[in-house]
């Protein structure tokens, strides 16, 4: 599944590839894939936040 940072790195890589793509269709596809990676990173962030909230605290 990868970590949040893995998904962000992948999105940045795909965006760089889109900048140098040789046609509009390839550029659009790469940008859609980058957006999907950014969405996955956001989802991973939400999972991490929920997991952190669910942990019991020891300092009560």
N, C-alpha and C positions, 0 to 999 in steps of 0.2 A: 504494500500500500504506500509506503514511503512516508517520510516526515513532512511537516509543513514546509520546512526549508527546502527539501527536495522538490516539492511542487513549485515553489517560488523560483528556484533555480531553473527548473524546466521551462516555466513560463517565460523567463527572461531570455533563455536560449532560443525558444521558438519565436519570440518577438524579434530577436536579432536576425534569425533566418528569414523572417517575413520582410525585413528591410531590404534584403538582398535578393529576394525571390524575383524570378525573371518574368512572371506574368501575374495578372490580377487574381486569377483563380487560386494559384498556389499561395499567394499572399493572404487571401481571405481565409483559406483553409488553415494556414499556420496561425493566423490571429485567432481563429475559433478554437484551435487546440490550446493556444496560450491562455485564452479566457477560461477554458475548462480546467487547466492546471491551477489558475488563480482561484477558481471556485473550489477546487479540491483543497487548496491550502487554507482557504477560509473555513471550510468544513472541518478540517483537521484542527484548526484553532478553536473552533467551538467544542469539538470533542475534548480537547485538552482542558478547556475552561470548565466544562461540566465534570470532568474527572477530578480536577483540582477542588471543586466545590463539594464533591461527594466524599472527599477524604475527611475522616474525623480529625479534629484538632486535639492536640495533647495538652494545650496550655489553658485549660478552663478551670 
